[in-house]
């Protein structure tokens, strides 16, 4: 039996025997009961300057191969999102190239893809105040939305740090989003990212009150429901999400972005729209075999099996996304490395240092318990090597 000596949370070590992977099955047809995207990370060149402040130097072959892995399990890819280190190591120049390359790859296999358009080409300190600032934000959004639209991918309108900085009230948010929706060539996904993922987005939609912000958000959608495919909400609040999805106009999907409570939200309360959430999740990039199996179960009409499968990964999701939540990307890259999808455990901007050794050891345990270490001998060998370098004798 394969074993690894792992550190314990409160000191000491234990010889941990791996349980081994489950047998996962890929779908034979597209999913019909839910629309689901996995927000994918990027793989840097191992020998690049993967240090804080350095521009991203992406290993395109391995980054795109990971997208093909997700598509092979029936999931769509949410590209150039927060998981891909937007604003945390990957700038707009790299993100635009990522969008173009991934959309082209999606077309070769009929893969579903939606891509993030934001305003991160702007230097925040250079954005003017007042109406000139709002115009600057709108122009930045236009530039990025055009890049996505030109590829044929669905556009995800990301939350904007620049807008959060210059908007004076809810009316400013409403004006910016009304302009963007009016100009959109096809329905878009609106993304509300909570400040636990990005502190610079505190008070988004013009209020620190979630209830007041929600009303502004809904007003924007209700004014132009035909321009909104759906909304992705990343507030880690299941009760709020259920209330919001019930309030959405008919035909507007809610894509859960709740990496804590996704099992109950995706399975939902019934089969009617408004009774369940679709998915656009970073955690799906880490648990994609189980996510796919759960969606296959939903398509078979077995919500109990679907929920059990998703719940088997929930402890892992909560660990990866624990505070400080914005370092969740480190755990996703770590599992990618353990699974053999990248040659080294490195991230753009040095973000591989975002989590501690005990944290990553627990990620390893929980991934194994969920049956997600699909190459257990490789995962164990890499974990031993990682721990040895970190001073944990094997």
N, C-alpha and C positions, 0 to 999 in steps of 0.2 A: 504494500500500500504506500502511495506517495505521501510524504510528510514534509512539513516545513516548520522550523522553530520560529514561532511568532512572539513578538513582545505582547505582554498583557497590559491592559489599560492602566493599572495602578502599580506597575513595576514587575520585574521578573519576566520569564518567558515560559512558553509551553510548546511541546512537540505536537503540532496540529496535523492530524491525518485528513487529507482531502476526501470529501464525500464523492466527488466525481460528477461529471455533467449529466444532465438529463438528455434524453433523445428528442431533439427538436425537429419539427417537420416544416418545410417551406410550403406556402400555399400554392394551390394549383390554378387559382383564378384570382382576380382582383377582389378586394374586400367590398362587401355591399352594405354592411350594417353601420359602419363608421368610416369616416375619413380620418386618416392618421398620418402625421408627419413626425419624423425623428429629426431634431435639430442637431446637426453633425458638427464635430470639431475639426480642426485642421491639424495636419501632421507637418512639422517643420523638417527641413533637412537636418539630419543628426549632427553634421559637422558645421552647421551654420552658427552665427553669433546669436545663439538663443539666450540673450541676456536682457535685463531691463533696459528699455530705451532703444534697443536695436530694432530696425524694421523687420517685419516678418519675411522669412525666406522659406517658402513653402515647398515641401516635397510633393509635387503635383501627382506623380504616379500613385503614391500611397494614399494621398488625400482622396483622390477620385476613386481608387479601389475600395475605400471604405464606403463611399456612397453606393457603389455597385453592390456591396454586401447588404446594405440596408434595403435597396430595391429588390434584391433577390428574396428577401423575406416579406415582400409585399408592401413595405412601408414607403410613403413618400419622404422626400428629403426637404427639410426646411434649411435653406442655405444662407450663409453669411449672416447668421443671427448672433445673439449673445454667446451661444455655445461656441461659435467660431471665433471668439475673442474680439468681437467688434468693440473698439474702444479700450481693449485690454491686451494690446499686442498686435492686432491686425488693423491696419488703417484702410481708408477707402480705396486707395490704389490697389492694394492686394485683394480687398473684398470684391471690387469690380471684376478683376480677373477671375476670381473664384466663381462668381456668378456666371460669367460667360462660359467658363470651362465646364462647370457642373451642368448647366442647362444643355450644353452640347452633348455631354455624356448621357443625360437623361433621355434625350431624343433617340439615342442609339438602342435603347432597351425599352422604350415606352414607359420610363419611370416618371412618377409624379414629382414635381418640384415647385416650391414656392421660395422666393428670395426676399431678403430684407432690404428695404430702402429707408435710409435715415438721413442724417445731416452731419455725419461725423467727418466730412471733409472740411468743416468749419473749425477754425481755432476759436475756442469759446471767448477768449479775452478780446478777440477782434470783432465779435458780433456787436453791432451798434444797439443802442437801446431804442425803445418805442417802436413806432410803425416801420421805421427803416429796418429795425432788427427783425420784425415779423416778415417783411419782404425778403430779407436775406435768408431766413429759414425756409420760406416757401420756394425760393429759387434753388436752394440746396436740395430740398426734397425732389423738386422737378428733375434735377440732374440725375439723381439716383433712380427715381422711378422710371425714367426713360431707359436707363441701362437695363433694368429688369424687364420692362415691356418689350424691348427690342429682342430679347432672347426667347420670348413666348412663355416665360414662367409666370406664375401667379405672383403678384406683388404683395408683400407684407409691409405695411406702413409702420415702421418701428417708432417707438417713443424717442423723442429728441431731447438731448441734454441742452442744446441751444435754445429750443423753445421753452423748456422749463426755466431757463435763465432769463429770457426776455419777456415772456408772457406776463401781463399784469393781472389778469383775471380770467375767468371762464370764457368771457366773450372773445378774448384773443385766441384761445384754443379753438373755439367754435369757428372763428373766421379762417384760421389756417387750415383746419381739416375740411371745412366746406369747400375751400378753393381746391384742395387736393382731390377730393372726391368728384367735384364737378369736372375736373380735367382728366381723371383716370379713364383709360381706354376700355377697361373691363373691371369687373368687381374685384375689390381688394380685401385683404385681411387686415384689420386694425389690431395693433398690439399695445396692450396696456401692461407695462413692466413695472412691478413694484419696487420701492426703494430698498428692499432687502436684497434685490439683485443689483441695483445701481443706486447708491445714495444720492447721486446728482439728479434723480428723477423725483425726489420728494415733492409733494404738493402738485403732482401732475393733474391736469384737467382743472387747475385753478383753485384747488382747495386741499387742505390737509385732512379734511373729513372725507372718508371713503364714501359715505352716503351722498354727500354733495357732489363729489367728483363723479360718482356713478350716474347721477342725473344729467350732468353735462355730457358725459359719454353717450348716454342713451339718446339725448336730444340730437347729437350729431348723427347718430345712426338712423333715428326715426325720420329725420329730414330727408335722407337719401338712401333708403333701404336697398334700392336696386343697385347701388354702387358698392355695397358691402357684402362680400361672400360670407364673411364671418368675423369673429373677434377672438383673439387669443388673450386670455387674462392670466397674468402671473402674479397673483397676490397671496398665494398659499392660504386661502381662506375658502374652505369648501362651502360653508353656509352662504357666503356672499355670492359665490359662483352659481349656486343653484337658483338663488333669487334673480340674478342677472339673466340667466338663460331663459327663465320663464317670462322675463320682461322684454326680450328681444322681439323685433318684428318677425312675422312669419317669413321663413326662408333664409333668415340670417343664422348661421351656425355659431355655436360657442365651441371653440377649440380650447380645451383645458390646457393651461400652462402650470398647473398645480402639481409639482413634482413630489409633494407629500401625500396628497389625497386622491391621486388619479384612479385607483381601483374603483372606489364608490362612484366617482364622477363619470367615468367612462361607461361603466355598466348601467348606472342610473336607476331610475324608478320605473321605467317602462320602455316601450319601443317607439313612442311618438316623439316628434321633434319637440324640444323643450323639456323632455324627460331624461335626457342623457347628454353628455358632452362628447364631442369629437376630440381629437388629440393633436397637439403640436407641442412636443415635449423634449427637453434635453435628456431626461432620464431614458427615453426610448433609444437613444444612441448607445446606451450602456446595456440595456436589457432587451435588445431587439428580438432575440429568439423567443423570449417569453411573451413580449408584447404581440408578436405575430401569432403565436399560439392562442393567446387570449382573443384576438380579433377573429381568428378562424373559429373558435368556439362560439363567439357571438353570431357569426354567420350561420352556424349550425343550429342556432336557437338554444344554446346552452349557456345562459348568463351566469349560472352558479359556477361552472367550470372556468369561465372567463374571469370571474372575480377571484376565484381561488388562485389562478395562475398569476394574476397581477398582484394579489396580496402576498404571494411568495417572494416578490421582489421589493415589497414596500419598505422593509427595514433597510435594505440597501439604498433605496432612493432617499430615505430620510437621512441616512448617514452621509451620502455624497453631497446632499444639499443643506446640511446643517450650517448654522452660522459660523463664520461669515459666508453667507450663501453664494456670493459672487465668485468664490473659489471652487465651486462645484466642478468647473471645467477640468481641474486637476485630476479629480477622480475618474472622469470619463476618459481622459487621455491615458491614465494609469491602466485602466482595464483594457483599453485598446492595445497598449504595449504588452500586457500579460497575455492577450489573445493572439499575439503575433502579427498584428495589423500595422505595426511600425517598429523599426529596428531599435530605437532607443526611447527611453522615457524622458522626453524633452518637449518643451512647448515654446511657442513664440513669446518673446518678451520675458523669458525666464519664469513663466507662470507654473512650471513644474515644482517650484519651491513653495507653492501656495498651501500645501497641506503637510502635516507632520507625519513622521514614521508611524506612530501609534494609530493615527487616523487611517492611513493607507493599509495598515495591517488589518484593521477591522473591515475596510472595504473588501480586501481579499477574502476574509472569512465569510462575509455576507454574500459575496458573489458566488463563492463555492456552495454555500448552503442553498442558494437559489438554483444551482445547477447550471450556472452561466460561464464557468471556466471550461470552455468547450475543448481546449487543448491542455488538459491538466498537467501533463509532464512538462510542457513548455512553461506554463504558468508557474509551476512550482520551481523550476530551474531559475526563471527570471526573478521570482520573489526571493529565493535564497541569495542570488547575486546582489540584488538591491539591498537586502538586509545586511549582508556581509560588509558592503561598502559603508553602510550606516552604523556599523559597530555592533551588530547583533550576530554573534557567532553562530554558525550553523554546524 
